[in-house]
Amino acid sequence: MNKILTVFKYELKSTLKSKTFIVSTLIFVAIILAGSLMFRFGFSDMGQGFQEQFSEYIPSQTGESHLEHIGVVTEDSDYDTKTLKDIFKNYRITEYSSEEEMKKSISNHEVDAGLSFKNENNIKVIYDKAPTFGVGIDRYSETLKEYLVDQKLQERGITLQEINEIEYNVKINTEVESLRGDTSIATGIGTFLSMMIYIMILMNGQIASMNVAREKNDRTMELLITSTDSRNLIHGKVLASFVQSIVTLLAVVVAVIVGLIINKDSIDTLLETLSKLNFTLDPIVILIFLAFFIVGYILYLYIYAALGATVSNTEEINTALGPIMIIVVLVYLATVFALSLPDPDNIVLKILSFIPFSSMFVIHTRYAITDMTLMEVGISFGILLVTTLILSAISVRIYRSASLNYGNRDKLSNKIRKKFKRK
């Protein structure tokens, strides 16, 4: 145990002093703080710029549209200029004899848009350049629809205004009670935590494998393996990588807190809104997340360390990490898919919660939004823990074997088969 701690202290000290760790951590912190400052000082400007960009498509507070001048072509429809002016009373209308004539006026910016009526229910909207994201395109058809509905109602002795007054006066008060609180918020938080785990595995797992590969590349592994047991080395390295990841995470958390302080006014409004929602967080969910995160994250670190030991030089590290990176990406995508399904306790989520490579991504969310029992959580955690112990033992054997192999990169499957075949 003392030797593991010695290796752990040495590896952690070296990692925390490395330029890679310092620069990557500072980049994360800088991005968060820069985003906070942009939100604090640039949000109003960005909002104003957005409003100016789309102002011509956005109705004013008086109900009048900024897009005032439109051209119309009635052709064989029953509409005449007087009727169209009554329908589109907030617009300045110019009538054309053909679409080609109207298109020329649109191209020359004499009118802002053109409406071509084929019959009572078909309308063609023509722009010189269509609005970005389709903003405002349906405004003309909605105006025409409202007019036609009003005509149909008047034929039956009813006016649209009367219907609007009835709808306005009829109000339904709905009270929603959820025994588990607002599951949508819990799902959102769970998805965010899964994303954080995903990023940490990809980033810090590669660092752990690179450290092992670098030792083999410069042949320091030969000296290390003679000074202490390979078991102590691999356990100490994994433990140091885990603590280094926590340090990075704490730095990011501090940056987030600073960002929240910078945007205190906006955050107070958000918290006030959230306080009105039926949202509760069971403390057991937090304990489940921490337990699965710690063991599951260590599981991946052992895998990355073992893969780093299978290469002969650092140039081969990306090839060696290919399989595990594919697994991590697929697990994360499956998690996002499962959490997006309408049934919160779907079969995909159930399966993922018992697979050791994916349970850390979904177990806390599933427990929060479904009727998952603590017994199921315990079974899943047991599977994860046993798998971690098995893979840690395999990693030790692979690391020990790697200290004697400096030729071509040996396949991981070959190393496992050699270590566990009967002598």
N, C-alpha and C positions, 0 to 999 in steps of 0.2 A: 504493500500500500504506500509506503514511504517513497519507493522508487517511482510509482505512478505519479505521486504528487510532485516529485522532483522534475519529472518530464513535463508535467502539466505547467508548472511555474515557468520553466525555461521556454516552452513553446508559446505560452500566453504572453510572456514578456517580449519575445521576439516578434510575435504577430502584432502586438499593440504598437511596437516601435517601427514596424515596416511602413514604407511609403505607400504601399498599396492599400493597407487598411486606413491610414490617415487620410489619404486623398479621397478614397471612396466614401468614407464617412462624412467628410467635409462637403462633398458634392451632394449627398443626400440632404444634409442639413441646409445647405445653401439653396437647394431647389425648393424646400419647404418654406424657408423664410422669404425667398423671392416671391413665391406664390402668394404668401400672406400679405406682403407689401403691395403686390399688384392688386390683390382683392381690396385691400384697405384704401389705397389711394387712387386706383385706376378703375374701380368698378363703376363709379358714377360716370366717368368719361366714356368708358366702353358702352355703357347703357345708352348714353346720349348719342354716341356715334351710331349705334345700332338703330336707334329710333330715327335718326336723320336718314340713314340708308334706306329704311323701309317706310319713310313717312308718306310717300306718295301712294302707298297701298293700304295705309292704316286710316280708318275713319276718324274724324275729329270728334271731340267731346260733344259737339253740337249735333252730331249725327250726319254731318255733311262729309263727303269724301274729298280728299285732296286731288283725286283723279277726276277732274271736272269735265274735260272736253272729250266726248266720244263720238265716233262716227257710226251710222247705222245704215244697213241695207236691208230692205224689207222683202224685195223680190215678190214671190207669189204668196207671201203670208198675209194674214188678215189685219196685221198691225199697220196703222198709219202714223204719221209724225205726231199728231195730237195725242194719240194713245200712248206712244212711247215716251213723250214728254211727261205724261201723267204718271207712267210707271217709274221712269228714271228722273224724278223731279229734282234730285240733287245734282244732276249733271247737265252740262251744256251740250246739246245734241246738234250734229250736222248730218243731214241725210245725203246719201250718195245713190247713184243709179246702178252701180255695179261694185263688186268686190275689188276689181282691179283698180278702179278709181280711188276707192277708199284706202287700199293698200299703199298707193302712192302718197296719199296724205299722211298715212301713218309713218312711212319711211322718211318723209320730210319733216316729221314731228309737228305737223299742223294739228293733229289730234293725238291723244295719248293712247287710245285703243279703239278697236272697231268691233261692232256687233253685227253679225249677219244672221237674219232670221229666215229659216226655211219654212217653218210653219209655227203653229202656236206653241209647241213644246220643244222645239229644237233651236238651239242658239249656238253660234260659232263665235268665239272670242279671238280676236286677232291683235297681236302685239308686235311692235318692232323688235322688242327683246322681252321675253317672258319674265315675270318677276322671279327673283331668286327663291328657291325652295317652294315655288308655287303659291307664295303669299298673295292673297287677294283675288286669285283666279276665279273662285266660286262666287264672288260677291254679286256679279251680274245675274247669274242663274238663280241665286237665292232671292234677289229682288224681284225677278220675273215670277218665280214660284209663289212668292208671297202675294203678288198681285192676282195671279190666277186662282189661288186658294180663296182670296177675298171675294172674287167674282162668283165662284161656286157657292160660297156661303150666302152671299146676298141673294142669289137665286132661290135659296131656301128660307129667306127672311132672317138670316143671321149675319152679323157683321164680325169681322176679325177682331175688332176692338172689344166686342162683347165677350168673345172667347178668351182673349188675353186677360180681361178683367176677372173672368171666372177662374182661370188658371192661377192668377195672382192671389186671389182670395182663398183658394183651397191649399192649405199647408198641412203637410204630414210631418209630425215630430217622431223621429226614429231614434230609439235608444239601443245601442249595440253593447252587448256584454260578451266578453271572451274570457273563459276560465283561465286561459294561458296568456292573456294579454294580446297585444297587437302582433300577430305572427309575421306580418309584412316587415315590421321593423326588425324583429328578431332574425328574419331571413336575410335582410339587408346587412345587418351587423355580422351575421355568420359568413356571408359571401365576402365581406371585406376582410375578415380574419383569415379566411381561406386564401385570399389573394396575397396577404402578407406572408403566410406560411410558404406559399408557392415562390414568391420572390426570394425569401431567405434561403430556401433550399437550393435554388438555382445559383444564387450568388455565392453564398458561403460554402456550399458543397463543392463548388469548383475550386475555391481557395484551398479547402482542405486537401483535395486530391492533388492540386498543384504543389502544395508543400511537400507531400510525400514523394511525388515525381521528381521534384527538384533535388531532394536528398539522394535519390537513386542516380540522378543525372550527374551530380558532382561527387558521387561515391562516398558521401559522408555516412550513408546507411551502413556501410561495412564497419565503420568505427562505432556507430551507435549500437549495432547488434551485438558487438563484443563486450560492451560496457554494461548492458542490462538485458533482461529478457524482452523478446519481441512483444510479448503480451503487455508489458508495462509501457512500451513505446507507443503502441497503437491506441491503448486506452488513454494514455496521457494526451496524445495528439487530438483525439476525438473530444475529450473533455475541454481542452484548450480552445478548440474550434467552436464548441458550444458556448463557452463563456464569452469568447470574442464576438459571437453573433448577438448575444444578449447585450453586450456593451454598445454595439452598433444600434440595436433596437432602442436602448435607453436614450442614446443621443438623438435618435429620430423622435422619440416621445417628447423629449425636452424641447426640440424644435417645434413640434406641433403645439405644445403648451404655450410657447412664446407667440406662435402664430395666432392662437386663440385669444391671447391677451391683446395682441395688436388689433384684432377684429372683435373686440369685446362687445360693441354695440350690436353688431349683426348676430353674434353668438347668443346674446341675451334674448333677442327676438326669437331665434331658433329654439332655445331652451323653453321659452314661454309657450311656443307652439307645441313642443313635444310634451310639455307638462299636461296639456289638455287631452292627450291621447291616452288610451287605456293600454299602457305599456309597462310591463313589469319584467324584471330580470332576476330569475332564481339564482341565488349564490352558488347552488350546486352546478349550474351551467358553467360558471367561471372555473370551478375546481375541475370539472370534466375537461374543459378546454386546456387548462394548464397541464394536467396529467398526460393527456394524449399528445399535446404539443411537445413536451419534454422528451417523452419516450420515442415518439414518432420521428422527431427531428434528429435525435441521436441515431435512430435506425438508418436514416438516410446518410448521416455523416460517416457511419461505418462503411456503407456501400461505396461512397465517394472515395474514402481513404483506401479501400481495397482496390478499386479501379485505378487509382493513382499509382499503386504499387505494381500493377501489371505492365506498365510501360517501361521502356529503357531510356527514354529521354522526354523532355517536356514538350517537344513538338508533336508527340503522339497522343497527348492527353485528350484533345478534343475527340479523336476517334474512339478512345477508350470510354469516354463519358457519353457517347451517343445513345446506347441502349437505356441507361438510367434517365437521361434527359427526356427521351421519348416517353418513358413510363410516367415521369412527373407531369409532363404536359398533358398526356391523355387522362391522367387521374384528375387534374385540375379542370379540364374541359368537361369531363363526366360529372364532376361536382357542380359546376355552373349549370349544366343541363338538368341535373336532378333537382336542384333548388329552384329552377324556373318552371317546373311542371306544376299544373294546377293542384294535383293531389299531393299534399305535403308529406304523406307517408307512402310514397310510390315505391315500387319494387327496386328501382335503380338506387334510390337512397338507402334502402334496406341493405342491399348487397354491398354497397360502398362502405357502409358503417361497420362491416365485419371483415373487410379485406385490410390487412395490416398496412399496406402501402397507401390506402386512401382514408382509413378511419379517422385519422387526425384532421382531415379536411372537413368532414361532415358530421361527426358524432355530436358535437356541441349544438349544432343547429337542429339536428333531428330530435335531440332530447328536448330542446326548447319549444319546438312547434308541434310535436306529436306526443303520443302516449307511450313513448319508449320507456321501459322499466329500467330500474337500476341494475337488475340482474342481467339484462341484455348489455348494458354498458359495461358491467364487470366481465362478461364473456368476451366482448370485443377488446377490452383492455388486456385481458389475459392472453388472447391471441397475439396482440401487438407486442406484449412484453416477451413472450416466448420466442417470437420471430426475431426480435431485437437481440436476444441472448444468442440465438443460433447464428445469426449473421455476424455478430461480434466475434464469435469463435471462428467462423470461416475467415473473417478479415484478419485475425491473428495468424492463422495458418498461411494465408496468401502473403501477408507481409513478411513472414519468416522465410517463405520460399523465394520471395522477390529479392531478398538480400543475397541469394546465391545465383541469381539469374541476371546476367547483364548482356545477354545476346538479344535476339529479336523478341519483340513483344509476344508473350505467351497469352493465349486466349484464356479468359476467366473461367470458361467451362472446363478447359483442360486442367487448370490449376485445382478447381474444386474436385474433379474426378480423381486426380492424382493423390490428393490429400485424404480422401475418404475411401479409396479402394483398399481392400484387404492386402496386407503385406504377405 
